[in-house]
Amino acid sequence: MIEAMGRHIRIYTRSWCEDSQAAKAFLTQHGLDFEEIDIEASPQAAAFVESVNQGKRRTPTFEVDGRSFHASPFDAGKLAEALHLNA
């Protein structure tokens, strides 16, 4: 099993975003706890996503231990690397 070593994972999503759905499935499949925030329901979250993505609303965007990055387009290997997961 892959472990994120107790990190707090926050994922910023949009309900219709296929990349967001794939990323959430990846986290769930690997038993990783995460906090999901829909940027369409939170203007503050949308502003945060834009601030870390050169003005774009890229989803999913992750915030992990003070570090932010997006996973669009979704790539499981790159997400695992970005989350510093150990097999």
Residue pairs with C-beta under 8 A, 6 or more apart in sequence:
1 30
1 31
2 30
2 31
2 32
2 80
2 85
2 86
2 87
3 31
3 85
3 86
4 32
4 83
4 84
4 85
5 84
5 86
7 64
7 65
7 83
8 35
8 64
8 65
9 27
9 32
9 33
9 34
9 35
9 62
9 63
9 64
9 83
10 34
10 35
10 36
10 37
10 62
10 63
10 64
11 20
11 23
11 24
11 27
11 34
11 35
11 36
11 37
11 60
11 61
11 62
12 37
12 38
12 39
12 45
12 48
12 49
12 59
12 60
12 61
12 62
12 63
13 20
13 23
13 24
13 36
13 37
13 38
13 39
13 59
13 60
14 20
14 38
14 39
14 40
14 57
14 59
15 38
15 40
17 59
17 60
17 72
18 74
19 59
19 60
19 71
19 72
19 73
19 74
20 59
20 60
22 74
22 76
23 60
23 62
23 71
23 74
23 79
24 34
24 36
24 60
26 74
26 76
26 79
27 34
30 85
32 83
37 45
38 45
39 45
39 46
39 49
39 57
39 59
40 46
46 57
48 63
49 56
49 57
49 58
49 59
49 61
50 56
50 57
52 61
52 68
52 69
52 70
53 61
53 70
58 70
58 72
59 70
59 72
60 70
60 71
60 72
60 74
61 68
61 69
61 70
61 71
61 72
62 68
62 69
62 70
62 71
62 82
62 83
64 82
64 83
69 82
71 78
71 79
71 82
